[in-house]
């Protein structure tokens, strides 16, 4: 029964704090009860001893009274003394025994007169040794006895010594040699002492119970506050964490072991939550991969039955779990002759095949099939995974690619431009199209495996090598045909990969006809320019001709008058004739040089010299129109590479346009000298040389600026311009590797800026 109670108690939920409190209370109760019992025992022994001492003191008083009563009236006074003492409340009895144990006097009437035997406790107390001790200690002389009512009594035995006054002739003369005359037995009640002990026991029991209750309440409150409530908080937090709420946190404000435990649980919850989130992400990832991967995935047993499949497979086939794979894929009644799943079950390896089947909508499909074994914990193959990647689109693309290859091969061979694939390392031609064979006038074997430099003019090879290294194009260059004839070509180059090699895919276009047309246009423009400057040139020639006419008239008058011409006059006249003829010759040669049709040859020139030559050729035109030229040329500019004749044409065109713009402005409004200015300015940067032609004319509208350099575009009136001047100027500057741009400042007029690359190192 007791064991069943213990088992039931064990099943009850008892908090740790209560267990601790109960354990401490039981321990303290045991200690306090033990201490209580020990104290009661010690108190009782002390009380008994004090009672014995008190009884012994009474006995001593009685013995002192006996001395007097024995001398005066031995019998009656002694009886009276004994009876008087025996009447005391706590004295039970008092008896005097003689030497041989006969009771002589007693306050207890029930004591008989029989002699006490030697083994009586009263006799043994004194006769435990011979001769008997007269003055034995009190511990040997008292004892506890019980009466007929089972009440405890303390009995003290006090020997009555044989004093000198007792052995006289009238008293105990016959016992003068004895040490004592008898013993006095005094029994005292312990009722008061036992009552006090009972009160003490009751008081101490109440104190112990009160202390235990107070300690229990205090310990329970303390442990509930410091242990039970934090533990409940921890248990509640761990319960929430166990239910999956990994964001739940335990109060960790305590700085004791429970606080450390709470912090550890919070860290554990965070780590578990992080791991759970990671596992959830991985599970979702793998599930999404399995369900959303763009291929058909099935898991099959050894009988080729479908154990599982992904959503993509279910969308494409009318199947259910347990169907045969060959029936789902191909509508067959038996497995395929070549089955990768079967091979996987046989050798435990992955296998790949390409198969054809039909989806549930009847469309034909091509698949790349891969298989993989699935093992159990014993290492046995229990299933096979089959993954089928739809390559139907790839099959179609392969067909389209084959058709596209044929199409682009036809385009490559019939494109109007020659296309060469040049090895970037060796500069050998590794492939070409049919147009290239026609352009260079040779067979394919003559082009392939030969360096491209064999088909480039010698003076253009360096420019090609630099352009090829930077994968840049050449707008105008010379190539050589197989028969040695040169032709103008434009080259565009792109780096690419061809048969695992880095090649330069180069498109070459024959621009000989375009160059010829451009040269004709340029020559036409020159002639038009010369025509516009005819009046100014005629005026320029009139001055030296007038001087020559004056000298001739002088010589005619001298000869007619038959007067001699002095040496000084003749010398001066000859110098005037020579200077003016030289001036006229210079003007005519400049016009002839400007007007001649020249080949495109670039050379090192200084742009300031080109501007001055252009002005010398055009200065009389500006003077006739009352236009002032302001010079802002930076001296010692770097050299540029250009065709000087064509570059001169550019500046003449710009000054012609500036002249016309100023005339147009002054034709519509009054103009003073500051309104008729052309500024010629040059400067240099680290990489370029810049020339500017600025006028104070009508300016250029913003909406026509983008079209300003288009061929045949002009803002002049009919029969006053061809629209080719700026277009030709744009082409000349571009062929020199530079740029030309126009703008119209806010204060009026036009501004043309020419930028040419400087020849590095010079």
RAZI-V979362 format. One record per residue. N is the residue number from 0. PHI is phi in whole degrees, -180 to 180 (999 if undefined). PSI is psi as a letter, one per 20 degrees, with the letter a starting at -180 (none if undefined). D_LAST is the distance of its C-alpha to the last C-alpha in whole Angstrom. Layout:
BEGIN
n | phi | psi | d_last
N | PHI | PSI | D_LAST
N | PHI | PSI | D_LAST
END
This chain:
BEGIN
n | phi | psi | d_last
0 | 999 | g | 121
1 | -61 | h | 119
2 | -64 | h | 116
3 | -65 | g | 116
4 | -62 | g | 115
5 | -61 | g | 113
6 | -63 | g | 111
7 | -65 | h | 111
8 | -65 | h | 110
9 | -65 | h | 107
10 | -75 | h | 106
11 | -70 | q | 106
12 | -84 | o | 103
13 | -118 | p | 103
14 | -68 | q | 100
15 | -62 | g | 98
16 | -62 | g | 99
17 | -66 | h | 103
18 | -61 | g | 103
19 | -65 | g | 102
20 | -63 | g | 104
21 | -62 | g | 107
22 | -62 | g | 106
23 | -66 | h | 106
24 | -65 | g | 109
25 | -61 | g | 111
26 | -63 | g | 110
27 | -68 | h | 111
28 | -63 | g | 114
29 | -63 | g | 115
30 | -65 | g | 114
31 | -69 | h | 116
32 | -66 | g | 119
33 | -61 | g | 119
34 | -64 | h | 119
35 | -62 | g | 121
36 | -65 | g | 124
37 | -63 | g | 124
38 | -64 | g | 124
39 | -63 | g | 127
40 | -63 | g | 128
41 | -66 | h | 128
42 | -65 | g | 129
43 | -65 | g | 132
44 | -63 | g | 133
45 | -66 | g | 133
46 | -65 | g | 135
47 | -64 | g | 137
48 | -64 | g | 137
49 | -63 | h | 138
50 | -64 | h | 141
51 | -65 | g | 142
52 | -63 | g | 142
53 | -64 | g | 143
54 | -65 | h | 146
55 | -66 | h | 146
56 | -66 | h | 147
57 | -64 | g | 149
58 | -62 | h | 151
59 | -64 | h | 151
60 | -65 | g | 152
61 | -63 | g | 155
62 | -61 | h | 156
63 | -65 | h | 156
64 | -70 | h | 159
65 | -66 | h | 161
66 | -60 | g | 161
67 | -74 | g | 163
68 | -66 | h | 165
69 | -69 | h | 166
70 | -78 | h | 168
71 | -86 | g | 169
72 | -143 | n | 170
73 | -52 | g | 169
74 | -89 | g | 169
75 | -71 | g | 169
76 | -68 | h | 166
77 | -68 | g | 164
78 | -63 | g | 165
79 | -62 | g | 164
80 | -62 | g | 161
81 | -65 | g | 160
82 | -65 | h | 161
83 | -62 | g | 159
84 | -66 | h | 156
85 | -66 | i | 156
86 | -80 | i | 156
87 | -61 | q | 152
88 | -61 | g | 150
89 | -99 | j | 148
90 | -92 | p | 150
91 | -83 | g | 152
92 | -162 | q | 154
93 | -142 | p | 155
94 | -138 | q | 158
95 | -115 | p | 159
96 | -110 | q | 160
97 | -80 | a | 162
98 | -64 | h | 161
99 | -101 | j | 163
100 | 97 | j | 161
101 | -90 | p | 164
102 | -72 | p | 163
103 | -99 | g | 165
104 | -137 | q | 163
105 | -160 | q | 161
106 | -84 | i | 160
107 | -99 | o | 159
108 | -73 | i | 163
109 | -85 | i | 162
110 | -75 | p | 161
111 | -81 | r | 164
112 | -91 | j | 166
113 | -71 | q | 165
114 | -75 | q | 164
115 | -79 | p | 160
116 | -71 | r | 159
117 | -70 | h | 157
118 | -90 | j | 154
119 | -66 | q | 154
120 | -53 | h | 151
121 | -67 | h | 152
122 | -76 | h | 154
123 | -64 | h | 151
124 | -59 | h | 149
125 | -97 | h | 151
126 | -96 | k | 152
127 | -65 | h | 149
128 | -144 | q | 150
129 | -117 | p | 153
130 | -67 | q | 154
131 | -63 | q | 153
132 | -79 | p | 150
133 | -85 | h | 151
134 | -115 | m | 148
135 | -70 | q | 146
136 | -68 | r | 143
137 | -68 | h | 142
138 | -64 | h | 140
139 | -86 | i | 143
140 | -109 | i | 146
141 | -123 | q | 144
142 | -156 | r | 143
143 | -104 | p | 143
144 | -134 | r | 146
145 | -123 | q | 146
146 | -92 | a | 150
147 | -69 | i | 151
148 | -95 | j | 149
149 | 65 | k | 146
150 | -89 | q | 145
151 | -80 | q | 143
152 | -131 | q | 145
153 | -103 | p | 144
154 | -115 | p | 147
155 | -118 | p | 147
156 | -111 | p | 150
157 | -123 | o | 151
158 | -64 | q | 153
159 | -103 | o | 156
160 | -74 | q | 157
161 | -92 | n | 160
162 | -84 | r | 160
163 | -57 | h | 162
164 | -77 | i | 164
165 | -92 | i | 165
166 | -97 | k | 167
167 | -82 | r | 170
168 | -68 | h | 173
169 | -87 | i | 173
170 | -119 | e | 170
171 | -122 | l | 168
172 | -66 | h | 170
173 | -79 | i | 170
174 | -120 | k | 167
175 | -67 | h | 166
176 | -87 | i | 164
177 | -83 | q | 162
178 | -82 | h | 158
179 | -136 | q | 158
180 | -100 | h | 161
181 | 172 | a | 159
182 | -132 | q | 156
183 | -113 | p | 155
184 | -104 | p | 153
185 | -128 | p | 151
186 | -111 | p | 150
187 | -120 | q | 147
188 | -73 | q | 146
189 | -107 | k | 142
190 | -63 | g | 142
191 | -65 | g | 140
192 | -65 | g | 138
193 | -67 | h | 137
194 | -63 | g | 137
195 | -62 | g | 134
196 | -63 | g | 133
197 | -64 | g | 133
198 | -60 | g | 131
199 | -63 | g | 129
200 | -62 | g | 128
201 | -64 | g | 127
202 | -62 | g | 125
203 | -66 | h | 123
204 | -64 | g | 123
205 | -63 | g | 122
206 | -63 | g | 119
207 | -64 | g | 118
208 | -64 | g | 118
209 | -62 | g | 116
210 | -63 | g | 114
211 | -64 | g | 113
212 | -64 | g | 112
213 | -62 | g | 110
214 | -64 | g | 108
215 | -61 | g | 108
216 | -64 | g | 107
217 | -64 | g | 104
218 | -63 | h | 103
219 | -64 | g | 103
220 | -65 | g | 101
221 | -66 | g | 99
222 | -68 | h | 98
223 | -66 | g | 98
224 | -72 | g | 95
225 | -96 | h | 93
226 | -120 | g | 94
227 | -65 | g | 95
228 | -66 | g | 93
229 | -60 | h | 90
230 | -67 | g | 91
231 | -61 | g | 92
232 | -62 | g | 89
233 | -65 | g | 87
234 | -64 | g | 89
235 | -64 | g | 89
236 | -64 | g | 85
237 | -67 | h | 85
238 | -66 | g | 87
239 | -65 | h | 85
240 | -64 | g | 82
241 | -64 | h | 84
242 | -81 | i | 85
243 | 106 | i | 81
244 | -88 | n | 80
245 | -78 | i | 77
246 | -89 | i | 76
247 | -67 | q | 79
248 | -131 | q | 79
249 | -92 | q | 82
250 | -64 | p | 83
251 | -117 | k | 81
252 | -73 | h | 82
253 | -68 | q | 84
254 | -110 | k | 83
255 | -108 | a | 86
256 | -63 | h | 86
257 | -67 | h | 87
258 | -64 | g | 83
259 | -62 | g | 82
260 | -64 | g | 83
261 | -63 | g | 82
262 | -65 | h | 79
263 | -64 | h | 79
264 | -66 | h | 80
265 | -63 | g | 77
266 | -64 | g | 75
267 | -63 | g | 77
268 | -63 | g | 77
269 | -64 | g | 73
270 | -64 | g | 72
271 | -64 | g | 75
272 | -62 | g | 74
273 | -63 | g | 70
274 | -65 | h | 71
275 | -65 | g | 74
276 | -62 | g | 71
277 | -64 | g | 69
278 | -64 | h | 71
279 | -64 | g | 72
280 | -62 | g | 68
281 | -64 | g | 69
282 | -63 | g | 72
283 | -63 | h | 70
284 | -62 | g | 67
285 | -66 | h | 69
286 | -65 | g | 72
287 | -67 | h | 69
288 | -64 | g | 67
289 | -67 | g | 71
290 | -85 | h | 72
291 | -106 | i | 68
292 | -62 | p | 66
293 | -77 | l | 65
294 | -152 | r | 68
295 | -89 | p | 71
296 | -123 | p | 73
297 | -133 | q | 76
298 | -119 | p | 79
299 | -124 | q | 81
300 | -90 | a | 84
301 | -68 | i | 86
302 | -94 | j | 87
303 | 67 | k | 84
304 | -89 | q | 85
305 | -82 | o | 83
306 | -86 | h | 83
307 | -160 | q | 80
308 | -159 | q | 78
309 | -89 | r | 75
310 | -66 | h | 75
311 | -62 | g | 72
312 | -64 | g | 75
313 | -65 | h | 78
314 | -73 | h | 76
315 | -99 | i | 75
316 | -134 | q | 79
317 | -92 | n | 82
318 | -136 | r | 83
319 | -145 | r | 85
320 | -61 | p | 86
321 | 101 | i | 88
322 | -70 | q | 87
323 | -80 | q | 86
324 | -66 | h | 82
325 | -68 | h | 82
326 | -75 | h | 84
327 | -70 | g | 82
328 | -74 | g | 79
329 | -123 | j | 80
330 | 68 | k | 84
331 | -88 | r | 85
332 | -99 | i | 89
333 | -144 | r | 88
334 | -69 | r | 84
335 | -70 | q | 82
336 | -65 | g | 82
337 | -109 | o | 78
338 | -117 | o | 78
339 | -67 | h | 76
340 | -65 | g | 78
341 | -61 | g | 81
342 | -65 | h | 78
343 | -66 | g | 77
344 | -66 | h | 81
345 | -77 | g | 81
346 | -114 | i | 78
347 | 71 | k | 77
348 | -115 | r | 74
349 | -82 | q | 71
350 | -136 | q | 71
351 | -130 | p | 69
352 | -141 | r | 70
353 | -116 | p | 69
354 | -132 | r | 72
355 | -124 | p | 73
356 | -154 | a | 75
357 | -134 | q | 76
358 | -81 | r | 76
359 | -68 | i | 79
360 | -86 | j | 78
361 | 90 | i | 78
362 | -76 | q | 74
363 | -79 | q | 73
364 | -139 | q | 71
365 | -116 | p | 69
366 | -133 | q | 69
367 | -99 | o | 67
368 | -105 | p | 70
369 | -123 | p | 69
370 | -120 | q | 72
371 | -150 | q | 73
372 | -77 | q | 76
373 | -120 | p | 78
374 | -106 | q | 80
375 | -94 | a | 82
376 | -66 | i | 83
377 | -90 | j | 85
378 | 82 | j | 82
379 | -95 | q | 84
380 | -78 | o | 82
381 | -110 | i | 84
382 | -161 | r | 81
383 | -133 | p | 78
384 | -98 | p | 75
385 | -118 | p | 74
386 | -116 | p | 71
387 | -116 | o | 70
388 | -98 | p | 66
389 | -72 | o | 66
390 | -115 | k | 64
391 | -59 | g | 65
392 | -64 | h | 62
393 | -65 | h | 60
394 | -61 | g | 62
395 | -66 | h | 62
396 | -66 | h | 58
397 | -61 | g | 58
398 | -66 | g | 60
399 | -64 | h | 58
400 | -66 | h | 55
401 | -64 | g | 56
402 | -66 | g | 56
403 | -65 | h | 53
404 | -61 | g | 51
405 | -63 | g | 53
406 | -66 | g | 52
407 | -72 | h | 48
408 | -66 | g | 48
409 | -65 | g | 50
410 | -64 | g | 47
411 | -60 | g | 44
412 | -79 | h | 46
413 | -114 | j | 46
414 | -64 | q | 43
415 | -62 | h | 41
416 | -91 | q | 38
417 | -76 | p | 37
418 | -120 | p | 37
419 | -121 | p | 36
420 | -102 | o | 36
421 | -112 | p | 34
422 | -62 | p | 34
423 | -67 | h | 31
424 | -90 | g | 31
425 | -99 | i | 32
426 | 65 | j | 31
427 | -83 | q | 34
428 | -81 | p | 36
429 | -103 | i | 39
430 | -163 | q | 41
431 | -158 | r | 40
432 | -101 | r | 42
433 | -66 | h | 44
434 | -63 | h | 42
435 | -63 | h | 39
436 | -63 | g | 42
437 | -68 | g | 42
438 | -64 | g | 39
439 | -89 | i | 38
440 | 66 | l | 41
441 | -149 | r | 42
442 | -86 | r | 45
443 | -64 | h | 44
444 | -65 | h | 44
445 | -75 | h | 42
446 | -87 | g | 39
447 | -66 | q | 40
448 | 65 | j | 39
449 | -116 | q | 37
450 | -68 | q | 33
451 | -64 | h | 31
452 | -65 | i | 28
453 | -67 | i | 31
454 | -116 | k | 31
455 | -121 | p | 28
456 | -59 | q | 26
457 | -57 | g | 24
458 | -77 | i | 21
459 | -110 | i | 21
460 | -64 | g | 22
461 | -61 | g | 19
462 | -64 | h | 19
463 | -66 | g | 22
464 | -60 | g | 22
465 | -66 | g | 20
466 | -65 | g | 22
467 | -66 | h | 25
468 | -66 | h | 24
469 | -101 | j | 23
470 | 54 | l | 26
471 | -111 | r | 24
472 | -101 | r | 25
473 | -122 | p | 23
474 | -75 | h | 25
475 | -149 | o | 24
476 | -153 | r | 24
477 | -115 | p | 26
478 | -116 | r | 29
479 | -124 | p | 32
480 | -80 | r | 35
481 | -63 | h | 38
482 | -88 | j | 39
483 | 95 | i | 35
484 | -72 | p | 35
485 | -92 | q | 31
486 | -148 | q | 31
487 | -79 | p | 29
488 | -144 | q | 29
489 | -109 | p | 28
490 | -122 | p | 28
491 | -123 | p | 29
492 | -126 | p | 29
493 | -137 | p | 31
494 | -83 | p | 32
495 | -157 | r | 36
496 | -105 | p | 39
497 | -143 | o | 41
498 | 54 | l | 43
499 | 62 | k | 42
500 | -124 | q | 39
501 | -86 | p | 36
502 | -124 | r | 35
503 | -104 | o | 32
504 | -82 | o | 34
505 | -116 | p | 32
506 | -104 | p | 34
507 | -118 | p | 33
508 | -119 | p | 34
509 | -75 | o | 34
510 | -114 | k | 32
511 | -60 | g | 33
512 | -64 | h | 35
513 | -65 | g | 33
514 | -62 | g | 30
515 | -62 | g | 33
516 | -65 | g | 34
517 | -64 | g | 31
518 | -65 | h | 30
519 | -65 | g | 34
520 | -64 | g | 33
521 | -62 | g | 30
522 | -64 | h | 32
523 | -63 | g | 35
524 | -63 | h | 33
525 | -64 | g | 31
526 | -63 | g | 35
527 | -62 | h | 36
528 | -64 | g | 33
529 | -62 | h | 34
530 | -63 | g | 38
531 | -67 | h | 37
532 | -92 | j | 36
533 | -58 | g | 38
534 | -62 | g | 40
535 | -65 | h | 37
536 | -66 | g | 36
537 | -61 | g | 40
538 | -64 | h | 40
539 | -65 | h | 37
540 | -79 | h | 39
541 | -62 | h | 42
542 | -63 | g | 41
543 | -64 | h | 40
544 | -67 | h | 43
545 | -65 | h | 45
546 | -64 | g | 44
547 | -63 | g | 45
548 | -64 | h | 48
549 | -64 | g | 49
550 | -64 | g | 49
551 | -63 | g | 51
552 | -63 | h | 54
553 | -63 | g | 54
554 | -64 | h | 54
555 | -65 | g | 57
556 | -66 | g | 59
557 | -63 | g | 58
558 | -70 | h | 60
559 | -65 | h | 62
560 | -86 | j | 64
561 | 51 | l | 63
562 | -101 | q | 62
563 | -74 | q | 59
564 | -105 | p | 55
565 | -69 | r | 54
566 | -64 | g | 52
567 | -65 | g | 49
568 | -65 | g | 50
569 | -62 | h | 49
570 | -67 | g | 46
571 | -64 | g | 45
572 | -65 | h | 46
573 | -66 | h | 44
574 | -66 | h | 41
575 | -65 | g | 41
576 | -62 | g | 42
577 | -65 | g | 39
578 | -64 | g | 36
579 | -74 | h | 38
580 | -64 | g | 38
581 | -62 | g | 34
582 | -65 | g | 34
583 | -65 | h | 36
584 | -62 | g | 34
585 | -63 | g | 30
586 | -66 | g | 32
587 | -67 | g | 33
588 | -64 | h | 30
589 | -62 | g | 28
590 | -66 | g | 31
591 | -66 | g | 31
592 | -67 | g | 28
593 | -67 | h | 27
594 | -85 | i | 31
595 | -72 | q | 30
596 | -88 | o | 30
597 | -112 | q | 26
598 | -75 | r | 25
599 | -82 | o | 23
600 | -131 | o | 19
601 | -92 | q | 16
602 | -152 | r | 13
603 | -76 | p | 10
604 | -134 | r | 11
605 | -109 | p | 11
606 | -66 | h | 14
607 | -64 | h | 15
608 | -66 | h | 16
609 | -64 | g | 18
610 | -66 | g | 20
611 | -66 | g | 21
612 | -62 | g | 22
613 | -63 | g | 24
614 | -67 | g | 26
615 | -59 | h | 27
616 | -74 | h | 28
617 | -118 | i | 30
618 | -63 | h | 31
619 | -66 | h | 34
620 | -61 | g | 35
621 | -68 | h | 34
622 | -67 | h | 36
623 | -64 | h | 39
624 | -95 | j | 39
625 | 56 | l | 39
626 | -108 | p | 35
627 | -93 | q | 33
628 | -110 | p | 29
629 | -103 | p | 28
630 | -99 | p | 24
631 | -134 | l | 22
632 | -91 | p | 19
633 | -79 | p | 16
634 | -73 | q | 14
635 | 55 | l | 11
636 | -72 | q | 10
637 | -65 | q | 6
638 | -78 | q | 6
639 | -125 | q | 9
640 | -96 | o | 11
641 | -163 | r | 15
642 | -87 | o | 18
643 | -61 | h | 18
644 | -65 | g | 22
645 | -72 | h | 22
646 | -65 | h | 20
647 | -63 | h | 22
648 | -62 | h | 25
649 | -62 | g | 24
650 | -69 | h | 23
651 | -65 | g | 27
652 | -60 | g | 28
653 | -66 | h | 28
654 | -71 | h | 29
655 | -61 | g | 32
656 | -62 | h | 33
657 | -63 | g | 32
658 | -60 | g | 34
659 | -64 | h | 37
660 | -65 | h | 37
661 | -68 | g | 38
662 | -62 | g | 40
663 | -62 | g | 42
664 | -67 | g | 42
665 | -74 | i | 43
666 | -75 | h | 46
667 | -104 | i | 48
668 | -155 | q | 48
669 | -63 | p | 47
670 | -130 | p | 44
671 | -104 | a | 43
672 | -63 | h | 40
673 | -64 | i | 38
674 | -90 | j | 39
675 | -126 | m | 37
676 | -132 | p | 33
677 | -117 | p | 30
678 | -108 | p | 27
679 | -111 | o | 23
680 | -133 | p | 21
681 | -135 | q | 17
682 | -162 | r | 15
683 | -135 | q | 13
684 | -114 | a | 13
685 | -67 | h | 12
686 | -120 | i | 11
687 | -134 | r | 12
688 | -118 | p | 12
689 | -118 | p | 16
690 | -124 | p | 18
691 | -128 | p | 22
692 | -120 | o | 25
693 | -120 | p | 28
694 | -125 | r | 31
695 | -111 | k | 35
696 | -81 | b | 37
697 | -75 | i | 39
698 | 84 | r | 37
699 | -126 | p | 37
700 | -66 | q | 39
701 | -64 | h | 38
702 | -76 | i | 40
703 | -104 | i | 38
704 | -57 | g | 35
705 | -64 | h | 35
706 | -103 | j | 36
707 | -63 | h | 34
708 | -101 | j | 31
709 | -75 | q | 34
710 | -62 | q | 35
711 | 65 | j | 38
712 | -93 | p | 38
713 | -148 | q | 39
714 | -106 | j | 40
715 | -81 | r | 41
716 | -71 | r | 45
717 | -60 | q | 46
718 | 71 | j | 45
719 | -115 | i | 42
720 | -172 | q | 39
721 | -97 | i | 39
722 | 79 | j | 37
723 | -105 | i | 34
724 | -58 | g | 31
725 | -70 | h | 30
726 | -63 | g | 30
727 | -66 | g | 28
728 | -60 | g | 26
729 | -60 | g | 25
730 | -65 | g | 25
731 | -63 | g | 22
732 | -65 | h | 20
733 | -64 | h | 21
734 | -65 | h | 21
735 | -84 | j | 17
736 | 84 | j | 17
737 | -114 | a | 17
738 | -134 | q | 21
739 | -135 | p | 23
740 | -140 | q | 26
741 | -122 | q | 28
742 | -152 | r | 31
743 | -127 | o | 33
744 | -59 | q | 33
745 | -66 | h | 37
746 | -88 | j | 37
747 | 104 | r | 37
748 | 84 | a | 35
749 | -129 | q | 32
750 | -142 | p | 28
751 | -113 | p | 26
752 | -117 | p | 22
753 | -108 | p | 20
754 | -119 | p | 17
755 | -122 | q | 14
756 | -71 | p | 12
757 | -78 | q | 8
758 | -79 | o | 6
759 | -63 | p | 6
760 | 87 | i | 4
761 | -129 | none | 0
END
